[in-house]
Amino acid sequence: MKQINQYIDTTFSEEDTLLSEVVAAIIENGMPAISVSSSSGKLLTLLVSIAGAKNVLEIGALGGYSGICIARGFGEKGALTSLELEERYAELAYKHLTKAGYSKQVTYHTGAALQSLEKLVQSNKKFDFFFIDADKENYEHYLEYCIQLAEPGALIVTDNVLAGGSVVSTEVKQKRYTEVMKQFNEKVASHPRLQSVLVPLGDGMTLSRVK
Ligand SMILES: C[S@@+](CC[C@H](N)C(=O)[O-])C[C@H]1O[C@@H](n2cnc3c(N)ncnc32)[C@H](O)[C@@H]1O
């Protein structure tokens, strides 16, 4: 998996000064280096663009890497709402989205995503694209909220669903969230409101279309 991802990343990713700056700033600020891979970011850009999505909800902003990739997909006519637990992470992400030219198209809600999601439901907000990339233990709840907030035909992309390959084999080092992710994948695969497939790019991304 690692070798294949390295091959894809080096073959298909161009030098990107701004995204490299985001990665460097995350390290400088002592934040975890857990942004999406360059190819996963590129897939996000492509998916938002192909879907023609204009109203995107992201759960887990970190330093704004995936936020920039998403915004590049909708360009000048779109909006990103991003939920992030840590105030200072959201501030750094906003700084980077501003540098990328999207300051007026992005809104951050800080605090626990579950509370922000409940508020979005209460205010009848709807979105046509979702990116779930935060605390794995809450993925099932995030998924149900996203379905409630979805326009018909919306796309939900969920990251880290392979948990470093540990969901596939016990010979791979098990992660804290391996079992959680196995259950999540089974739930997504058989969910009556979703049509889904898992793409083994980066740490694995599930693409789900809301019926
Ligand atoms: C994997 S990182 C997100 C990476 C980002 N999507 C990217 O690729 O650039 C996960 C993020 O989720 C945030 N997070 C963790 N628990 C959360 C929660 N309960 N509510 C909202 N955000 C949370 C973390 O602070 C962290 O910034």
The ligand as a Gaussian input file, in Angstrom:
#p B3LYP/6-31G(d) Opt

LIG

0 1
 C       -6.813000      14.261000      10.211000
 S       -6.963000      15.882000      10.831000
 C       -7.779000      16.744000       9.520000
 C       -6.890000      16.938000       8.325000
 C       -7.474000      17.858000       7.279000
 N       -8.770000      17.362000       6.806000
 C       -6.552000      17.941000       6.106000
 O       -6.404000      16.926000       5.383000
 O       -5.966000      19.013000       5.880000
 C       -8.262000      15.720000      12.001000
 C       -8.728000      17.039000      12.571000
 O       -9.956000      16.800000      13.275000
 C       -9.968000      17.615000      14.417000
 N      -10.890000      17.017000      15.402000
 C      -10.654000      15.982000      16.247000
 N      -11.734000      15.730000      16.997000
 C      -12.681000      16.619000      16.622000
 C      -14.001000      16.868000      17.039000
 N      -14.587000      16.146000      17.994000
 N      -14.684000      17.870000      16.440000
 C      -14.093000      18.607000      15.445000
 N      -12.843000      18.407000      15.008000
 C      -12.138000      17.433000      15.595000
 C       -8.528000      17.644000      14.881000
 O       -8.283000      18.760000      15.720000
 C       -7.780000      17.697000      13.557000
 O       -7.511000      19.009000      13.168000

